[in-house]
Amino acid sequence: VHLVESGGGSVQAGGSLRLSCAASVTPYYNYYTQCMGWFRQVPGKEREGVARISRNGANLYADSVKGRFTISRDNAENTVYLDLNSLKVDDTAMYYCVAGSWCSSRLVATDFAYWGRGTQVTVSS
């Protein structure tokens, strides 16, 4: 499973961005995209789960982004999206796309076997 993120950039506080993640996967490994999501990390801090979505659309968000971010996916295209709205300076981070074989009730990094290389989101005041 190969994950490639796009859509990061610089934006002022209050602005919006859309992140995309395309998964390249052979049919045998399609099982490992049952759950897809996003994590973020700031240098010197722990990775933080942002949101995840199952193949049937069940989603989970971190409290810090509820009501501002929306995760969605296109199963036919093996693509997951993250719409970031009402961005805050604290949302500045490297955002990583993740994929795993199942969606648990938590946002924990160990649930996801596959990680993209990340896309930077910078929010200025």
Protein Blocks (a to p, Z undefined) as FASTA:
>chain_A
ZZddehiacddehiacdddddddddfklmmmmmpgcdddddehiacddfbdcdfkopacd
dfklgokaccdddfklopacdddehiafklgccddddddfbdcfbdcfklpmbdcebjad
dddZZ
